[in-house]
């Protein structure tokens, strides 16, 4: 990893902790109304960068690196070659060699676990919260009940009936790499860094950005926003 982007990992840790803490304390908004077809189409069409051209403000990837700006839009679903796991202390919340990730322009990949590889006894359904993705559809959320009695709000999510093209992740469970809850998330042996909320991406050492949510990756730089 180059020195410029390597400094990111050290400098952003406190920022990530503070922002994630906000979302853990205040949670997400209750489920919004079903978006109209026009709203979905607008959200899909507004982006300038779609992974085909590296923007001038993006860090150029070196050997063995990937730019998040080369990820496509519509997002791509990939099989993950390395085992992934989520731990709280010595407790394994999820562990799988069959994870999938969704890679989308400007964002860190979001990792999804088969339910059979997740300790479902730790999940508590949140019946009041959901979100909508213009590509994947409606996301349902779960709180995570930890062994120390802590309840982490809305830290897990899944698309139970995704839009066409994303059937591969139907019912698979994604997790925010919640620093405030004390979760440690791994791809192979590497502990990931969480993308800034409200995004659920996992940042690994092979990625260069700037990643959506960071300074230098503002909306006006990559989409035709209203």
C-alpha positions in Angstrom: 0.0 0.0 0.0 1.4 3.4 -0.9 2.4 5.9 1.8 -0.2 8.5 0.9 -3.1 6.0 1.2 -1.4 4.1 4.0 -1.7 7.2 6.2 -5.4 7.1 5.7 -5.7 3.9 7.8 -4.0 5.6 10.8 -5.6 9.0 10.5 -9.2 7.8 10.0 -9.5 5.4 12.9 -10.8 8.1 15.4 -13.2 9.6 12.8 -14.6 6.2 12.1 -15.1 5.4 15.8 -16.9 8.7 16.4 -19.2 8.4 13.3 -20.0 4.8 14.0 -20.8 5.6 17.6 -23.4 8.1 16.4 -25.2 5.5 14.4 -25.1 3.0 17.3 -26.5 5.5 19.7 -29.1 7.0 17.5 -29.8 4.2 15.2 -31.3 4.4 11.7 -34.6 6.0 10.6 -37.7 3.9 10.6 -38.6 2.3 7.3 -39.2 4.8 4.5 -41.9 4.6 2.0 -41.4 2.3 -1.1 -39.6 4.4 -3.7 -41.4 5.1 -6.9 -40.1 3.7 -10.2 -39.2 7.3 -11.2 -37.2 7.7 -8.0 -35.4 4.4 -8.6 -34.6 5.3 -12.2 -33.3 8.7 -11.1 -31.0 7.2 -8.5 -29.7 4.7 -11.1 -29.0 7.3 -13.7 -27.5 10.2 -11.7 -23.9 8.9 -11.6 -21.2 10.3 -13.8 -18.5 7.7 -12.8 -19.5 4.0 -13.3 -16.2 2.2 -13.1 -15.1 2.6 -16.7 -12.9 5.7 -16.2 -10.7 6.5 -13.2 -11.6 10.0 -12.0 -8.7 12.6 -11.8 -9.1 12.8 -8.1 -8.8 9.1 -7.5 -5.6 7.4 -6.2 -4.0 5.3 -8.9 -3.8 1.7 -7.9 -0.3 0.1 -7.7 0.6 -3.5 -8.1 -1.8 -5.8 -6.3 -4.2 -2.9 -5.5 -7.8 -2.1 -6.7 -9.4 1.3 -7.0 -12.9 1.5 -5.7 -13.5 3.8 -8.6 -13.0 0.8 -11.0 -15.9 -1.1 -9.4 -18.9 -1.0 -11.7 -22.3 0.5 -11.5 -24.7 -1.4 -11.5 -22.8 -3.2 -8.7 -21.2 -6.6 -9.3 -21.6 -9.6 -7.0 -18.5 -11.7 -6.5 -17.5 -14.9 -4.7 -14.9 -14.3 -2.1 -11.9 -16.6 -2.3 -10.7 -16.0 1.3 -12.5 -17.2 4.4 -14.3 -14.4 6.3 -15.3 -14.1 9.9 -16.8 -11.7 12.5 -15.8 -11.9 16.2 -16.7 -10.3 19.4 -13.8 -11.1 21.8 -13.4 -14.9 21.5 -17.0 -15.4 20.3 -17.4 -16.1 16.6 -20.5 -14.4 15.3 -20.1 -15.5 11.7 -17.5 -17.6 9.8 -17.6 -18.7 6.3 -15.7 -19.7 3.2 -18.8 -19.1 1.1 -19.2 -15.3 1.5 -20.1 -13.0 -1.4 -19.3 -9.4 -1.8 -21.1 -6.6 -3.7 -18.7 -4.1 -5.4 -20.1 -0.8 -6.4 -18.4 2.3 -7.8 -16.7 4.4 -5.1 -17.6 2.2 -2.2 -15.7 -0.5 -0.3 -17.1 -4.0 -1.0 -20.0 -5.2 1.2 -19.6 -8.8 2.4 -22.6 -11.2 2.8 -22.6 -14.5 4.8 -24.8 -17.5 4.3 -27.3 -17.7 7.2 -26.0 -21.2 7.9 -22.6 -19.7 8.7 -24.0 -17.1 11.1 -24.9 -17.6 14.8 -28.5 -16.6 14.3 -29.2 -16.9 18.0 -27.3 -13.6 18.4 -29.6 -11.7 16.0 -32.8 -9.9 17.0 -35.1 -8.8 14.2 -35.8 -5.0 14.0 -39.4 -4.8 12.6 -39.4 -1.0 12.4 -36.3 -0.3 10.4 -35.4 -0.8 6.7 -33.6 1.0 3.9 -33.9 1.0 0.1 -31.1 0.5 -2.5 -31.9 1.4 -6.1 -30.2 -1.7 -7.2 -30.8 -4.4 -4.6 -34.2 -3.3 -3.1 -35.4 -3.4 0.5 -33.0 -4.2 3.2 -34.2 -5.6 6.5 -32.2 -5.2 9.7 -31.2 -7.1 12.9 -29.8 -6.0 16.2 -26.9 -8.1 17.5 -27.1 -9.4 21.0 -23.5 -9.8 22.4 -22.2 -12.0 25.2 -21.7 -9.0 27.5 -25.4 -8.1 27.3 -24.8 -5.3 24.8 -27.4 -4.9 22.0 -25.9 -3.4 18.9 -28.7 -1.7 16.9 -29.1 -2.6 13.2 -25.7 -4.0 12.7 -26.8 -6.8 10.4 -29.0 -6.6 7.3 -30.2 -8.7 4.4 -32.2 -8.4 1.2 -34.9 -11.0 1.5 -36.5 -10.3 -1.9 -33.9 -8.4 -3.9 -34.4 -6.8 -7.3 -33.6 -8.7 -10.4 -29.9 -9.3 -10.9 -29.1 -9.7 -7.2 -30.8 -13.0 -6.5 -27.4 -14.4 -5.5 -27.5 -12.6 -2.2 -31.1 -13.4 -1.3 -31.3 -13.9 2.4 -27.5 -13.6 2.9 -26.5 -11.5 5.9 -24.3 -8.5 5.7 -22.7 -6.8 8.7 -21.4 -3.4 9.5 -17.8 -3.7 10.9 -19.0 -1.9 14.1 -16.1 -0.5 16.0 -18.3 0.8 18.8 -19.8 -2.6 19.4 -16.4 -4.2 19.6 -16.8 -6.3 16.5 -13.7 -7.4 14.6 -14.3 -8.4 11.0 -11.7 -10.3 8.9 -11.1 -11.2 5.3 -8.6 -13.9 5.5 -6.2 -12.9 8.3 -6.7 -9.2 7.7 -8.8 -7.2 10.1 -10.9 -4.7 8.0 -11.6 -1.0 8.6 -15.2 0.0 8.3 -16.3 2.4 5.6 -17.8 5.5 7.2 -21.6 5.2 7.9 -24.2 5.0 6.6 -22.2 2.7 4.3 -21.5 -0.9 5.2 -18.3 -1.5 3.2 -15.2 -3.3 4.5 -11.9 -1.6 3.6 -9.0 -3.9 3.1 -5.3 -3.1 2.4 -5.6 -3.7 -1.3 -8.1 -0.9 -1.8 -7.4 2.7 -2.8 -9.9 5.5 -2.9 -11.0 8.0 -1.8 -13.8 5.8 -0.6 -17.4 7.2 -0.6 -18.0 9.0 2.6 -14.5 10.4 2.9 -13.3 13.9 2.0 -12.4 14.0 -1.6 -15.3 11.7 -2.6 -18.1 14.1 -2.3 -21.4 13.7 -4.2 -20.8 16.6 -6.5 -17.6 14.9 -7.7 -19.2 11.7 -8.9 -22.9 12.1 -9.5 -25.5 14.4 -11.1 -27.2 15.1 -7.8 -30.2 17.4 -7.6 
